[in-house]
Amino acid sequence: MTPGLPTVVPEPGLPERVTIYEVGPRDGLQNEQALVPTEVKAEFVQRLVRAGLPVVEATSFVHPRWVPQLADAEELMGLLGEAGRRHPVLVPNERGLDRALALGLEHVAIFGSATETFAQKNLNRSLDGQLEMFEPTVRRARDHGLDVRAYVSMCFGDPWEGPVPVEQVVAVGTRLLDLGASQLSLGDTIGVGTAGQVTALVAAFDAAGVGVDRLALHFHDTYGQALTNAYAALRAGITTFDASAGGLGGCPYAKSATGNLATEDLVWLLTGLGIEHGVDLAALAATSTWLADRLGRPSPSAVVRALA
């Protein structure tokens, strides 16, 4: 065993390679109360890229009134320069898309809900109304040659509605894919999901004709189950995982949502299983430590703390 790295014992039947979709700069920072300087955000993104993260979601073009932390989206993308065009950004509606198009960006994401209550609280739309709102956004993005990813929140449990029926998640998810999204990220927004739920949800999408190649999983660690659920997803064939450097994040509209699955913790799991991911764990942990210093508190990631 090399210091700072896990012992590698491959497990038959698991994917050979996984793509980590880094959401720290957007989902990780959006819930921070103290405004993070734009220059720090830009360096954060650039450090993550240098650490080998293949996809780094940079920000969201949401109205500043709703998420003040991300009010500097245009300024941030300007600091990232030409390389910034390839970083995905969240666009809540057509106005957000207009801002992305004006900057010549190549990848956008939309953020829907699997439940009626959260659709109302987050988007001020009904479950069906959110899809009607997304349709012109996705169509225009595709017409301009942009790739579109779709997030679905509250896929495992909702703080107002309780457990979410699998059929309901599949119904919303397939409609988003039918609109033109290339990938569907299934979110355990409040971190209540279990390994059995993960297996059942992936199987339900497969039965509906949606293969694992079009799915990503997005776990939160409220009950300490994020890594267990990631392992269940690996066994189900999932090869794309959302994660946040240092375990930063939450959801400003769901107060019971705590931190995202820490990218370092996921990398440790994948490395130990012999699954390729392309990330330099030491460089990534150093980046999370650097950011934690600027946020004025230690990283929530167990691996970052252990390596420190």
C-alpha positions as CSV (number, residue, x, y, z in Angstrom):
1,M,0.0,0.0,0.0
2,T,1.4,3.4,-1.0
3,P,0.9,6.1,1.7
4,G,-2.1,8.2,0.8
5,L,-3.5,5.5,-1.6
6,P,-5.8,2.5,-0.9
7,T,-4.8,-1.1,-1.5
8,V,-6.2,-2.1,-5.0
9,V,-8.3,-5.2,-5.1
10,P,-10.3,-5.3,-8.3
11,E,-13.8,-6.8,-8.2
12,P,-15.1,-8.7,-11.2
13,G,-18.3,-7.4,-12.8
14,L,-17.8,-3.7,-12.0
15,P,-17.2,-1.0,-14.7
16,E,-13.6,-0.6,-15.9
17,R,-13.8,3.2,-16.0
18,V,-15.9,5.8,-14.4
19,T,-16.5,9.5,-15.2
20,I,-16.6,11.9,-12.3
21,Y,-18.8,14.9,-12.9
22,E,-17.5,17.5,-10.5
23,V,-20.2,19.8,-9.2
24,G,-18.2,21.6,-6.4
25,P,-18.0,25.1,-7.9
26,R,-21.7,25.2,-8.6
27,D,-23.6,22.8,-6.3
28,G,-20.9,22.9,-3.7
29,L,-20.6,26.6,-3.3
30,Q,-24.2,27.7,-3.9
31,N,-25.2,27.2,-0.3
32,E,-22.3,29.1,1.2
33,Q,-23.6,32.2,3.1
34,A,-20.4,34.2,2.8
35,L,-19.7,35.3,-0.7
36,V,-16.6,33.6,-2.2
37,P,-14.5,36.0,-4.3
38,T,-14.8,35.3,-8.0
39,E,-11.0,34.9,-8.3
40,V,-11.1,32.1,-5.8
41,K,-13.9,30.4,-7.7
42,A,-11.9,30.6,-10.9
43,E,-8.8,29.2,-9.3
44,F,-10.9,26.4,-7.7
45,V,-12.2,25.4,-11.2
46,Q,-8.7,25.5,-12.7
47,R,-7.2,23.5,-9.8
48,L,-9.9,20.8,-10.3
49,V,-9.1,20.6,-14.0
50,R,-5.4,20.2,-13.2
51,A,-6.2,17.5,-10.8
52,G,-7.7,15.5,-13.7
53,L,-11.4,16.0,-13.3
54,P,-12.8,15.4,-16.8
55,V,-16.0,17.5,-16.2
56,V,-16.2,20.5,-13.9
57,E,-19.5,22.3,-13.7
58,A,-18.6,26.0,-13.2
59,T,-21.7,27.9,-12.1
60,S,-25.4,28.6,-12.6
61,F,-27.2,31.4,-14.6
62,V,-29.9,31.6,-12.0
63,H,-31.3,35.0,-10.9
64,P,-29.0,36.5,-8.3
65,R,-32.0,37.1,-6.0
66,W,-32.4,33.3,-5.6
67,V,-28.7,32.3,-5.3
68,P,-26.6,35.3,-4.4
69,Q,-23.4,33.2,-4.3
70,L,-23.6,32.7,-8.1
71,A,-24.4,36.3,-9.1
72,D,-20.9,36.6,-10.6
73,A,-21.5,33.8,-13.2
74,E,-20.6,36.0,-16.3
75,E,-17.5,37.4,-14.5
76,L,-16.4,33.9,-13.5
77,M,-16.7,32.5,-17.0
78,G,-14.8,35.5,-18.3
79,L,-11.9,34.7,-15.9
80,L,-11.9,31.1,-17.1
81,G,-11.3,32.4,-20.7
82,E,-11.6,30.2,-23.8
83,A,-11.2,27.0,-21.7
84,G,-14.4,28.0,-19.8
85,R,-16.5,27.4,-22.8
86,R,-16.3,23.6,-22.2
87,H,-17.4,23.8,-18.6
88,P,-21.1,23.0,-18.0
89,V,-23.4,25.6,-16.4
90,L,-26.9,25.3,-15.0
91,V,-29.6,27.2,-16.8
92,P,-33.0,27.3,-15.0
93,N,-34.9,28.7,-18.0
94,E,-34.7,30.4,-21.3
95,R,-33.2,33.6,-19.7
96,G,-30.4,31.5,-18.3
97,L,-29.9,29.9,-21.7
98,D,-29.7,33.3,-23.3
99,R,-26.8,34.2,-21.0
100,A,-25.0,30.9,-21.8
101,L,-25.5,31.4,-25.5
102,A,-24.1,35.0,-25.3
103,L,-20.9,33.6,-23.9
104,G,-20.6,30.8,-26.5
105,L,-20.8,28.0,-23.9
106,E,-21.0,24.4,-25.1
107,H,-22.7,22.5,-22.3
108,V,-25.8,23.4,-20.2
109,A,-27.9,21.6,-17.6
110,I,-31.5,22.0,-16.4
111,F,-32.7,21.1,-12.9
112,G,-36.1,19.4,-12.5
113,S,-37.9,17.7,-9.7
114,A,-39.4,14.2,-9.3
115,T,-42.0,15.6,-6.8
116,E,-44.8,18.1,-7.1
117,T,-44.0,19.9,-3.8
118,F,-40.3,20.5,-4.7
119,A,-41.2,21.6,-8.2
120,Q,-43.4,24.2,-6.7
121,K,-40.9,25.4,-4.1
122,N,-37.8,25.3,-6.4
123,L,-39.3,26.4,-9.7
124,N,-42.8,27.8,-8.8
125,R,-44.2,25.2,-11.3
126,S,-46.2,22.1,-11.1
127,L,-44.7,18.7,-12.0
128,D,-46.0,19.0,-15.5
129,G,-45.5,22.7,-15.7
130,Q,-41.7,22.4,-15.1
131,L,-41.5,20.1,-18.2
132,E,-43.4,22.7,-20.3
133,M,-41.0,25.3,-19.1
134,F,-38.0,23.2,-20.0
135,E,-39.1,22.3,-23.5
136,P,-38.2,25.5,-25.3
137,T,-35.0,25.8,-23.3
138,V,-33.8,22.3,-24.3
139,R,-35.0,22.7,-27.9
140,R,-33.2,26.1,-28.4
141,A,-30.0,24.7,-26.7
142,R,-30.0,21.7,-29.0
143,D,-30.7,23.9,-32.1
144,H,-27.6,25.9,-31.2
145,G,-25.5,22.7,-30.9
146,L,-25.3,22.7,-27.1
147,D,-25.3,19.5,-25.1
148,V,-28.0,19.4,-22.4
149,R,-27.9,17.5,-19.2
150,A,-31.0,17.0,-17.0
151,Y,-30.9,16.8,-13.2
152,V,-33.8,15.2,-11.4
153,S,-34.0,16.1,-7.7
154,M,-35.8,14.2,-4.9
155,C,-35.5,10.8,-6.6
156,F,-35.3,8.9,-3.4
157,G,-37.1,10.9,-0.8
158,D,-38.7,14.3,-0.4
159,P,-38.9,16.2,3.0
160,W,-42.5,17.2,2.4
161,E,-43.8,14.1,0.5
162,G,-41.7,11.3,2.0
163,P,-40.6,8.3,-0.1
164,V,-40.9,8.9,-3.8
165,P,-42.4,6.1,-5.9
166,V,-39.9,4.7,-8.4
167,E,-42.5,4.9,-11.2
168,Q,-42.8,8.7,-10.6
169,V,-39.1,9.2,-10.9
170,V,-38.9,7.2,-14.1
171,A,-41.9,9.1,-15.6
172,V,-40.3,12.5,-15.0
173,G,-36.8,11.3,-16.1
174,T,-37.9,9.7,-19.4
175,R,-39.9,12.9,-20.3
176,L,-36.7,14.9,-19.7
177,L,-34.8,12.6,-22.0
178,D,-37.5,12.8,-24.6
179,L,-37.2,16.6,-24.6
180,G,-33.6,16.1,-25.8
181,A,-31.4,15.8,-22.7
182,S,-28.4,13.5,-23.4
183,Q,-27.9,12.4,-19.8
184,L,-30.1,12.2,-16.7
185,S,-28.6,12.8,-13.3
186,L,-30.7,11.2,-10.5
187,G,-30.3,13.1,-7.3
188,D,-30.7,11.9,-3.7
189,T,-31.2,15.5,-2.7
190,I,-31.7,14.9,1.0
191,G,-29.5,11.9,1.3
192,V,-32.1,9.4,2.5
193,G,-31.5,6.8,-0.3
194,T,-30.5,3.2,0.4
195,A,-28.5,0.7,-1.6
196,G,-31.6,-1.3,-2.4
197,Q,-33.4,1.8,-3.7
198,V,-30.5,2.6,-6.0
199,T,-30.6,-0.9,-7.5
200,A,-34.4,-0.8,-7.9
201,L,-34.3,2.7,-9.6
202,V,-31.6,1.7,-12.1
203,A,-33.5,-1.5,-12.9
204,A,-36.7,0.5,-13.4
205,F,-35.1,2.8,-15.9
206,D,-33.6,-0.2,-17.7
207,A,-37.1,-1.7,-17.9
208,A,-38.3,1.6,-19.4
209,G,-35.7,1.4,-22.1
210,V,-33.2,3.9,-20.5
211,G,-29.7,2.2,-20.3
212,V,-27.1,2.9,-17.7
213,D,-25.0,4.8,-20.3
214,R,-27.6,7.7,-20.1
215,L,-27.8,7.8,-16.3
216,A,-25.7,9.5,-13.6
217,L,-26.1,9.3,-9.9
218,H,-25.9,12.2,-7.5
219,F,-25.7,11.3,-3.8
220,H,-25.8,13.4,-0.7
221,D,-24.3,12.0,2.6
222,T,-26.9,13.1,5.2
223,Y,-27.1,9.6,6.7
224,G,-23.6,8.5,5.7
225,Q,-24.8,6.3,2.9
226,A,-23.4,8.1,-0.1
227,L,-20.5,5.7,-0.7
228,T,-22.6,2.7,0.0
229,N,-25.1,3.9,-2.6
230,A,-22.3,4.6,-5.0
231,Y,-21.1,1.0,-4.7
232,A,-24.6,-0.2,-5.3
233,A,-24.7,2.0,-8.4
234,L,-21.4,0.6,-9.6
235,R,-22.8,-2.9,-9.2
236,A,-25.8,-1.9,-11.3
237,G,-23.5,-0.7,-14.1
238,I,-23.5,3.1,-13.6
239,T,-20.4,4.8,-15.0
240,T,-21.0,8.5,-14.3
241,F,-21.1,9.9,-10.8
242,D,-21.6,13.5,-9.6
243,A,-19.4,14.5,-6.7
244,S,-18.2,17.7,-5.0
245,A,-14.6,18.3,-4.0
246,G,-14.3,18.2,-0.2
247,G,-17.9,17.2,0.2
248,L,-19.1,20.8,-0.1
249,G,-22.7,21.5,-0.8
250,G,-26.4,21.3,0.0
251,C,-29.5,22.7,-1.5
252,P,-30.8,26.2,-0.7
253,Y,-34.4,25.1,-1.2
254,A,-34.2,21.9,0.9
255,K,-32.8,22.6,4.3
256,S,-32.4,18.9,5.2
257,A,-29.9,18.5,2.3
258,T,-26.4,18.3,3.6
259,G,-23.1,17.9,1.8
260,N,-22.6,16.1,-1.5
261,L,-20.7,12.9,-1.9
262,A,-17.1,14.0,-1.5
263,T,-15.1,13.6,-4.7
264,E,-12.0,12.4,-2.7
265,D,-14.1,9.7,-0.9
266,L,-15.4,8.5,-4.3
267,V,-11.9,8.5,-5.8
268,W,-10.6,6.4,-2.8
269,L,-13.4,3.9,-3.4
270,L,-12.9,3.7,-7.1
271,T,-9.1,3.4,-6.8
272,G,-9.4,0.6,-4.3
273,L,-11.7,-1.3,-6.7
274,G,-9.2,-0.9,-9.6
275,I,-11.6,1.3,-11.5
276,E,-10.0,4.0,-13.7
277,H,-11.0,7.6,-13.2
278,G,-8.1,9.8,-14.2
279,V,-8.0,11.9,-11.0
280,D,-4.9,12.8,-9.0
281,L,-6.1,12.2,-5.4
282,A,-3.3,14.1,-3.8
283,A,-3.8,17.2,-6.0
284,L,-7.5,17.0,-5.5
285,A,-7.2,16.8,-1.7
286,A,-4.8,19.7,-1.7
287,T,-7.3,21.7,-3.6
288,S,-10.1,20.9,-1.1
289,T,-7.8,21.8,1.8
290,W,-6.9,25.1,0.0
291,L,-10.6,26.0,-0.4
292,A,-11.5,24.9,3.1
293,D,-8.9,27.4,4.4
294,R,-10.6,30.2,2.4
295,L,-14.0,29.2,3.7
296,G,-12.7,29.1,7.2
297,R,-13.6,25.6,8.2
298,P,-12.3,22.0,7.7
299,S,-13.4,19.9,4.8
300,P,-16.3,17.5,5.4
301,S,-14.5,14.8,3.4
302,A,-13.2,11.9,5.5
303,V,-10.4,11.2,2.9
304,V,-9.3,14.9,2.9
305,R,-9.1,14.9,6.7
306,A,-7.2,11.6,6.8
307,L,-4.7,12.7,4.2
308,A,-4.2,16.0,6.0
